[in-house]
Amino acid sequence: MEKNAYERIRRSSEAVYPRVVRLRRRIHAHPELSGHETGTARLAYEFLKDLGVRARYCVRRTGVVGTLRNGSGPTVVLRADMDALPVEEKNDVPYRSRHRGVMHACGHDMHTAALLGAARVLVRLRKLWQGTVVFLFQPSEEVEPGGASAMIAEGVFPEDADSVFGLHVSSDHPTGRVGIKSGVDGSAVLGFDVRVKGRGGHGAFPHKAVDPIVCASSMILDLQTLISRECPAVEPAVLTVGSLHAGTKRNVIPDEAVFHGTIRTLSDTLQRQLRRRVAQCLRTAARSFRAGVEVRFEQSYPSGYNDPSLVKEARKHLVGILGTGNVVSRAKPSMGAEDFAYFQKLVPGLYVHLGVRPRGARRMADIHSATFLPDEHALRTAIMVHAGLAVGRLRREQA
């Protein structure tokens, strides 16, 4: 792609930026939880239709797919997730959430607005590229099994897709900078639910009962030993118990305790090994406490994988648009997980980490917190990333 093309992408992105800011603030003020993104989907649908992009709803009208055809050529997919989180916002900004207990605390408002802006840029710059761009506005990234698998099941993801691109806000990088990693970039997640069955009784007479709380506590500590003693030190693995519930009164031993957690690995082989050993350890612990146990596993998201050849090509175009110092290589994969990985299982894909930390700030509130407030200037970068990756893949050499 010629330097002139990079400059045109920058100028067009700058021109659409003020409107994208307004869109983002509108979306931020009206967040919608996973599976309920009908208002956000309607906004995306109407915006695409106004651009002349063929659009249709999917996944019970909580998702939108837009198709922009521009002659013969490959099909590139650009994806943005749209759902918010059950978080009470604490930011004091004019566009703070108007929905109690719901907030765009993961930046999906930024993702949605930026992709809409990129759609407008790509419509304006038709002379630079040839082929088809498919815009996926995806619901339910935050809850399993995720909206990506639902879109695939409905046949929304194009069978002739050449590649897929997505991005996510990141406090690791300052505004204007992006991070990319070749190869494995995100963990696979396996969820587990455990129900420990004891025998209730009075707190004064524990010897007459089977205490499920003590049993569950021992189990949780034992599970951490699996990570430290059975996983190779060079293979990342994280086991987290995020929920533990039992009992109703201080002097009553309950009949059961329930806890839930996740296992995250970068290796499918290690994940299978841990699944087997977790089940074994839980059953052994239950027997030692004379308790019963039920264990249920639920496969969440697969590991994300950035195609090395796609990364190499994308880096060249991103450097041309953003500058050498603003495209950095991430040395380590994230232990976070994303259902974008389902799309990467179908075609070569690239997941970009978008810097949203204000320039000069050493730190900021992280995603999923009530005070997460990404720098809106990063929307410029996000628009350029989406548009630049699509044009780079579909470029007309003579343009």
GIBELSUL-V917798 format. One record per pair of residues at least 24 apart in sequence whose ideal C-beta (glycine too) atoms are under 6 Angstrom apart, sorted by the first residue. I is the first residue (numbers start at 1). GAP is how many residues later the second one is. Records with the same first field share a line. If there is no record, write none. Layout:
I: GAP  GAP
//
This chain:
1: 391  394
5: 123
6: 314  315
9: 312  375  378  379
12: 109  112  113
13: 108  367  370  371
16: 101  104
17: 363
20: 93  97  359
21: 355
23: 90  93
24: 85  86  89
25: 70
27: 82  85
28: 67  76  81
29: 66  69
31: 53  66  68  71  72  73
32: 52
33: 51  69
34: 49  106  108  109
35: 105
37: 25  45  46  102
38: 24
40: 42
44: 93
47: 69
51: 68  69  72
58: 96  98
59: 80  91
62: 77
63: 75  76
64: 73
65: 71  91
66: 69
67: 67
68: 65
69: 63
70: 56  60
71: 59
73: 57  58  321
74: 57  88
75: 57  83  85  86  87
76: 57  86  87  314  317  318
77: 57  84  87
78: 37  57  87  308
79: 57  59  87
80: 31  32  35  57
81: 27  30  57  60
82: 26  30  55  57
83: 25  56  57  58  59
87: 283
88: 282
89: 281
90: 280  281
91: 280  282
105: 263  267
106: 261
107: 62  267
110: 59  264
114: 265  268  269
115: 271
117: 266
118: 265  268  269
121: 266
122: 265
127: 272
128: 263  271
129: 262  265  266
130: 264  266
131: 263
133: 257
134: 24
141: 198
144: 156
146: 193
148: 191  194  195
149: 193
161: 186
163: 147  184  185  230
164: 179  183  185
165: 185  224
166: 174  185
167: 185  187  218
169: 185  187  205
170: 183  184
171: 186  193  195
173: 182
174: 181  183  185
175: 180  184  200  202  203
176: 150  205
177: 149  178
178: 149  174  176
179: 149  151  174
180: 131  172
181: 149
182: 124  126  129
184: 82  119  121  149
185: 119  121  148  166
186: 117  118  148  151  152
187: 77  79  116  148  150
188: 77  83  114  115
189: 73  75  111  112  148
190: 73  81  109
191: 71  107  109
192: 69  105
193: 67  103
194: 65  101
195: 63  99
196: 61  95  97
197: 59  94  95
198: 93
200: 53  54  55
201: 52
203: 48
209: 44
210: 80  81
211: 42
212: 44  45  79
213: 33  44
215: 74  76
216: 41  43
218: 67
219: 63  66
222: 59  63
226: 51
235: 32  35
236: 30
237: 28
238: 26  97
239: 24
264: 71
266: 37  67
301: 36  38  40
302: 39
304: 34  37  40  47
305: 39
306: 44
307: 41
310: 38  40
314: 36  75
317: 71  75
321: 63  67
352: 33
354: 24  28
//
